Amino acid sequence: MPGTLGVIATAGHVDHGKSALIVALTGIDPDRFAEEKRRGLTIDLGYAWTTLPSGRDVGFVDVPGHERFIRNMLAGVGPVRLVLFVVAADEGWKPQTEEHLQILDVLGIAGGVIALTKTDLVDAEGVELATDDVREHVAGTVLADAPIVGVSARSGDGLPDLIAALDRLVIEAPTPEEARTRLFVDRVFTITGAGTVVTGTLTGGCLRVDDEVALEPGGVRARVRSLQTHKRTRDEACHVSRVAVNVAGVERAPLRRGVVLTEPRAFRPTTTVDAIVRPVRDVDRVPERGAFLLHHGAAETSAKLRVLERLPDGAMLVRVRTDDALVVDVGDRFVLWEAGRRRVVGGGTALDPAPPRGATPRHVAFLARRAATDDRPARAELAVEEAGAIRTTELEQQIGATPPPTSPDGWLLADDLFEAVTASLLGMLESFHAEQPLAEGMPLDAARRTVLDAVRAHGRRAEPGIADAILGQLARAGLVIRSAATVRVSTHAVSLTEHEPELDKLVAAISGEDEATPPTIKQLVAQGFDQALIDAAGRSGRLIRISKELVVTPGLVERAAAVAREHPSDGITVSALREALGTSRKYAVPLAEYMDATGITRRQGDLRFPREDA
């Protein structure tokens, strides 16, 4: 069922009956290897499934309980949010019972059921004492409120109650968050005639047959050939469930436990993650130095910690550097195993999987704010606020948040940066308009530089593209008007009223006998006419700019149009236009091209024909 927590992991000390209990619940022996069956000891992960009384399907990941196989246990429980915690009534609380609980605690599981197994080996008083002891041990942990159900896998006593408790666990579990699809691969094998198969716990979304997928880290592309859940073929498999994926286009060789099957380009694998870490309950603090193994999902890699800030509650904000790249989402949990003590010493939550190179005090302050919320949209807002400006694609890869539709240019801007840049740019534009009142606006390149300077002055990185994004947002807000070459304040309009005497002289200079052969713009400037006035006259319609070098009177354009209209069927050549106007080719060619461009004429070969609607 999409959007339900449909996978339960076991946990507990070795020989407390986890695998036997799974057999009793499902009829499936999770021990896959002959050595496991011979020794009666779970070594690696096992898998089983059943249908609960509510009709919900549930998969089980059975983990080893021996301390020598703790790393296999971590690979199995890492991606799973529900747990069946097993304690034997005849033996009670043991070292691996405690360590497994500590692991569940730092992983922040969503819920669990405690099975008090082997009740057939003790009397009623012994069961009661064992129950009280377990309740005392789990106090203050994620299993503090979990039901404790006495059960015997051998006799079947208590099994209906355990099944009912598991059913309630799945029904009442929180709805898993919709996120980017990830299959945390914990097993890879080959089937003759079918090819490579990967299995794991699916979270975040759905997989469908024929989907294009990527296996990360490494970016290996593949296609979903077929899907199975609990040995049933599916066209679609959704989170959270156990899924086997037959992948086409990839060999088994590069694949191993710990890779993640996901959507192409959904994640950027990373070796640096800023996080908050906390010690397990019997450790005073996570050591700053040490050789750590970090367990995330089904992956394991060596890691080093750099403490950024110690918090009053004993937690630490840290920068984690790993030997191998991981596919990390904000909010992901991980476990730290210290090689020196050969035990789990803490765990953490990923806050920033793409941190800036320098961990400045400002960045650390933002990490503390991220740690205070588990709301993805809130974390996305913090990412935008910290960056100032961030590409929507970058935000999606960092946070997995869907950008709002208010970012058509591909950027999101923090309010404080937008306000600061807006004030700076509008101030510069107002000064520009005051100094050059006849100019249409500030040159676009100068406006871009002004924006980037303001971004830097606000302490943010001036990424390529930010200037155009901010100018675009200002234009959509109606604060500026941007043309192909200029930017101006939306209220700015060039007024020629005060320049009428100069304008009359300019018009006179290209009229009369010189109308058909006027001076070039360069020549007009040499005669003392202001370039800005010439440009303004062209924009206002008092003059018409027919090329970069020439402005003419509207009367000359009308005369040329009249000549063209005299040839509706036979057309007119540039030479004929030149002769009719008494000008030279220097003027006739750009004049003809101007009439083509403005729809007065249409060109067919060397002839121009008047448009019917011109």
N, C-alpha and C positions, 0 to 999 in steps of 0.2 A: 504494500500500500504506500503510495508516494507520501512523503512528509511525515513518516512515523519512524520511531526508533525501533527497528526490527532486528537488532543484533544484540546478543547478550554474551559477555565474556565471563569465564569462570575465574576465580582467584582463590588462593588459599594454600596452606602448607602441603608439602608432599605427603602422600599416603592418607590424606583425609577424605578421599573418595570422590574427587571431582569427576573423573572420567566414568566411574561406575554410576554416578548420579546422572550423567548425560545419557548413558545407555538406558537407564531406567526411564528417563523422561522422553527419549526420542526413538529408542530401539536401534540406534546407530552407535557403533563403537568408534569414538573419535581417534583412538590410537591407530595410526596408519602404518607404522613400521613393525617388522617382525621383532626387532630388539625390544620395542616398547611392550609388545604382547608377552615376550619371553620373560622380561624383567618385572612386568607389572608396574612400569614407571613411565610416565609421560615425559618425552624428551623434547619434542617439537610441538608445534601448534596442531590441534585437531579440530575437525569441523563436523557439525551435526545440525539437524533442524527438525522442527515439528510444527503442527498446527495446534494452536491453543483453543480452549473452549469457545472463545469469542469469535473464532474463525480467522484470527490473525496468524499469519505465518511468522515464525521467529527462527533466526539462525543462532547457533552457539559457536563461540570460539573457545575451545578448551585449551588452557595454558598449562605448561609444566609448573610444578610447585617446588622442585628442588632448587637450592640456591645456585647450583652449577649452571642451571639453565634459565637464570633470571633474565638474560638478554632476549631469549625466545619469548618469555612471558611478556616482556615489555613490547615486543613487536606485535603481539596479539591483542593486548589490551589498549594500546595507544590510540587507535582510531575509534574505539567503541565507547559509548556513553552509558550503557547499562551493565550491571554486574550481578552475577550469582556468586556470592561470597560464601565459601565453604569452611566450616570449622567442625572437626570431629568431636563428638560428645565425650568419647573415652579418653582423648588426649588433651583437649582444650587448646588454649592459646599457645602458639609456637613461634619461633623466630621468623619463619617465612610468612606466617599469618600476619605478623606485625609489619613486615616489609611490604607485603602485597597491599595492606591497608594504606600504608604511607604512600605508595604509588598511586592508588586510587584517589587519595586525598589531594595530591598535587595535580592530578589530571582533572580534578573537578568533575567527576562523573555525575550524571543527571539523576541517578537513582539505583537502588539495588535491593536484593532480597538476600537474607542470610539463611543459609541452610545448615542446621545443626545435624550433621550426619552421624551414622552409626549408632543411632539411638537404641538399636537392638542389643548393643553390647553393654548398656548401663541400665540401671533401674530408674524409676520415675524421679526419685530424689536426685539422682545423678544428672538427669536431663535438666531438672530445675536449677541445680547449682551451675551447670555448664551454661545455661541460658543467661543467668545473672552475670556470670563472669564475662561472657561475650558482650552483654549490654554495657558493662562497665568499661571494657576495652574500647568500644566504638564511640563512647561518649565524646562529643566535641569534634567528630569527624563527619565526612560526607555520608557515612552509614549510621549516624546517630539515630535516625528515625526509621531505619529499615526494619521491616518485620523479620522476626526470627522464627523459623519453621523447623520443628523437629522432624526428621525423616530417616528412613532406612532404605537404602537402595536394594539391600538383600531381601527384606521381607515385604517391602512396598508400603509399610506403615508411614503415614504422613505424606505420601506422594500426591494424593489428590489436593491436599492443602497447599503443597508447594506449587503445584501447577496453577491453582487458583491465584496464589500470590504473584506468580510470574505473569499471569494474564493481567492482573490489576496493575502491575509494574509497567507493562507495555501500554496499556490503555491510558494510564494517568501520566505517563512520561510527557515532558514538554515537547511541543512540536519542534522538530529540528529546523534550524535556520536555513532558508533558501540562500545558497551561496554558489560559488563556482564548483563545478563538478570535479570531484577527485575520487579515484579508486586507489586506496593505499594497498599496494601489491605486497602480499606476504607469501605467495607461492607462484612459481613459474615451472611449467612442464610442457612437453610436446606430445601430441597425439598423432599417431600415424594416419596419414590421409587428411588430417585437419590442420596440423601445424602448431604454432605456439599458442598456449593458453596461459593467461594470468588470472589469478584469483585474489580477492581482497574484499575489504569493507568499503562500500560505496557511500560517499557523503556528498551533501551540497546540492545535487541535482540528479539528472537522469542520463542514461546512456541508451542509444538506439542502434539497431542494426544499420550498417552502412555509414554510421557517423565517422567523420575524420577525427582522429585523436592524436595526442602527443604523449610520449612516454618521457617524463622528466625525472631528474636532470638529463640533459643530452639532446632534447628536442627531436627524438626519433619519431617520425611520423608513421602512422599505421591507420588501418581501417577496421572497424568492428565487423567481423564476418558473422559472428553469432553470439548470443548471450544465453546464459543459464543462471537461474536462481534456484537453489535446492534441487538441482538436477532436472529442473523443468525448463524447457526452451522458451525464451521470451523474445518478443520483438522490442521490448523496452524494459529496462530495469531502473528503479528509482531509489533514492536515498530514504532511509538508511537500511542497507541490506547487504547480504553476502552475495557476491556476483562472480561468475566465471566468464571471462571474455576471451573468445577465440579471435586473435588479432591477425590480420593479413598484412603482408608487406614488411614484416620484421622477423628477424631470426631470434632464437632464444639466447644466443651468445651474449649480447650486451645487456640482457635483462637479469635482474636479481631482486631479492626481497628488499623492499625499501623504496623502489621506484614508484612514481605516481603516474597513473593514467589520467589524463585530463584533456580539456579542450585546447586546441592549438592556440598559442600566444596568450592563454589566460593567465599564466604565471610567469614570473621571471625568477628562476631558481637563484638562491642566494647563499653566500657563505658568511654573511654578516647580518645579525639580527639584534636589534635593541629590545630588551625584554625586562620584565620584573620577575625576580626569582625569590622563592621563600624556602627556608629549610624545612625538612620533615620534622615531626613533632619531638623526636628525641635527639635532635641536633641543634646546638645553640645557634649556629649560623653556617651558611654555605661558605667554605673557604675561598679566599680571593685567588689563591694560587693552587694549582693542582692539576692532575691529569684527569680530565673528565671524559666520559662517554655521554653524549647527548642522544636521547631517544625521542624521536618525533614521528608520529604515525607509526609506520612499520620500519622506519629507517633508524640506523645507528651510525654515529660518526664521532670522531674525536673532536673535542671542543676546548677552547680557552675562554676565560671570563676576564673582563675588565670592569671593575666597579665604577659606576658613574655617580651614584649617590646611595647612601644608606638611609633607609626610612625608619621612623620611630618604632614601627611595629616589628622590626627585625628583617623586613624584606629589603631587597636591594634592586636598584635600577642598574642594569648591566649592559655591556656590549658583548655579545657572544660571537666568537669567530670559530667556524667549523672547518674541518679538513675537506669535507665533501659538501657539495651544494645540496640544499634542501628546498622543497616546494612548500613555502610557508605562507599562511594567511594570517592577517591580524586577528588576535584572539586565540590562536592555536596554543594548546598546552604541550609541554615537553617535560622530560624527566632527566635529572642529572645523576649519573652514577660515577662515583669517585673510585679511580683505580687503586689509590693508596689504601683506602679503607675497605675496598671491595664491597661497596654497598651504595644504595641510593641515599644521597644526602639532601636532595631538594628537587624542586621543579619550578617551572615558570610559565609565563604567558607572553607570547610574542606581541610586541607593541608596534614595532616598525621594522618590516622586512627589507626596507630599502633606505637605511638611514643616511644622513649626510656624512661626509668624510670626517668632519670635525664635530665632536660631541660638545657643543658650546653650552653654557649655562641656560641659554634660551631653549635649546633643543631638549635638555634634560627636564626643564620645566614643562614642556609640552608632553614629554613621556609620562610625567606624573599625572597630567590631566588625562592622557589616554588610559592610564592604568585605572583611573577612577570610574570608567564607564565600560560597559560591555555592549553598548549600542552601536551598531555599525554606521548608521547615518551620522551619529555624533562624532565617531572617530574620523569619518570622512571630512566633516566640517573642520575638525582640528587639523587634519592634514592640509587642507586648503589654507587655513589660517596661518599655519607655520610656514608653508612654502610661499605664501603670498599669491603666487600664480602657478598653476599646475595644469598640465595637459590632462584632458579627460581620460585618455588611454593610460596615462601614468597612474592616475587615481584608481582606475579599475584594476590595474595590476598590483598596486600597493594594498588597497583596501578591499577590493572586490565590490565596491559600491557603484551602483548605476548612476552616472552623472545626470543632473536635472536637464530638462529640455531647454533651459535658459543658456546653454553653452553652444550655440550653433557654430562658433568659430573654433571649437575644440579646446577651449581653455576655461578654467574656473579661476576666479579672482577673489581674494580675501577682501572683505569690506574696507578694512583700514587702508590697505594698499590702494584700492580703487579710489577711495576718497582723497588720499594724499596725492596720487598721480593726477587725478582730475583737477584738484586745486592748483597744482603746479602748471599743468598744461594750459588751463583756462587763463591763468595769470600771464603766461608767456604769450598766448594768442592775443589777449587784450593789449598788451604792450606792442606787439607786432602791428596790430591794426591801427594803434595810435600813431606809430612811427611811419607806417606805410598805408595811409587810408585808401589809396587807389588800388592797392594790390588785392587780388581776389582772396588770397589767404596765404598762410605760411606754407612754404614748400614742404611737400610730404616728407622728404628725408629729414628736414630740420625738425618737423613735428615728431618723427620717430625717435630722433636723438633726444629730444626733450623728455619724452616718455621714459626712455631707458635710463637717462640720468636721474629722473625722479624715482624710478624703481631702485636703483643703486643707493640713492640717498636715504631710502627707507629701509636699507639693510637687507634687501632681497637680491637674489641672483637675476641678472638681466638676460633671461633665456631668449634665444632666437624665436621670433614669432610673438613675443609678449606685446611688443609695441603695436602691431597690427590688431591683436586681440583687444587691447584696451581702446584703441581708436575706434574699432568696430562697436564695442559696447557703448562708448560715448555717443557715437552716431545713432545707435538704436535708441538711446535714451533721449535723443533730441538735443543734446548739449553742443554738439559740433556738427558741421557738415563737411564731409570728406569727398573730394573729387579725385580724379585719377592723378592729379599732380599737387593738390593743395589741401590744407585743412583750415577751416575758419570757425569762429564762434557762430552758432546758429542765428544769432541776432544781428550779425554783421552784414551790412549791405553797402556797397560802394555808391557814394553820391557824387554826381558830376555837377551839381548845381553851382558849387563854388568855383568850378573850373570852366564855366561856359566860355569866357573870352579865349582861353587857351584852346579849348575844343573847337571853337569856330575857326581859329587860325589853322588847326590841324586839318580840319575838313577842307578848308580852302586850299591847303597845300597839295591835296590830291584830287581836286576838282577842276572844273573849267577846262582849259586846253590840255591840262595834264591828266585828266580823268582816266583816259585809256592807257596812259603810260606813267603811272604815278611813281614817285620815289620809293625805293625799298625802305623797310623799317630801319635798317642800318643807316641809310641816308637821312631819314627823318630825324633820328636821334642825333646824327652829326649836325643837323641844322638847329638843334637846340630843343627839340620836343622830348618830353619826359617819356621814357619807355613804359612806365606805369600808366600814364595817361593813354598811350596808344593801346595798351592791353585792355584798359577799362573801357575805352571807346569801342573796341571790338566786342567785348562781352555785352555791352549795352545795346548794340545794334546800330549805333551812330556810324560805325565803320564795320566792314565785313573782312574778316581775315580769311584769305583764300589759300594761304600757305604760310610756312614759318617765316618767310621773308617779306610777304606782301599783305598790305591791307588796301581795300578799295572802297569806294562809296557804294551804298545800296543802289544808287542810280545806275552804276556800271553793270551791276549784276542783273538788274531789271532789263537793261538794254540787251545784254547777252541772252537772257531768257526769251525776249521778244524775237530776236533773230532765230533762235531755235524753233519757236512756235510757227515761224514762217515756212518750216520744212517738216510738216507732220508725216509725210509719206516717203520723201526721198532722203531725209536726214541732212545733217550738216557736218562737215569736217572741221578740224581745228584750223586749217588754212582758211576756209570760207569764213569761220567765225572771226579770225584775225583780220581779214580784209573788211568784213562788215563793220567792225568796231574801230578800224584804223589803228590797230595796235601791233605788237610784235608777238612772236611765238613765246617769248619770255613771260608774257602776261596771259596769252590765249590758252596755253596748256593748263596752268593751275586754275584758271577760271573755268575751263571745261570740266576739269576734275572736281572742282567744288560743286558744280551743278549736278554732276553724277552723284556725288556723295550726299547731297541734300535732297535728292529726288526730283530736281527740276527736269533732268534729262535721264535717259538710259542709253548706255553705250552698247553698240553692236558692231564689233570690228572697229573700223576707223570712223564710223558714223555715230552721231548723237541724235536721238529722236526725243521730242518733247513727250513727257509723260502726260497721259490724258487728264490726270487729276492735278497736274502742276499749275 
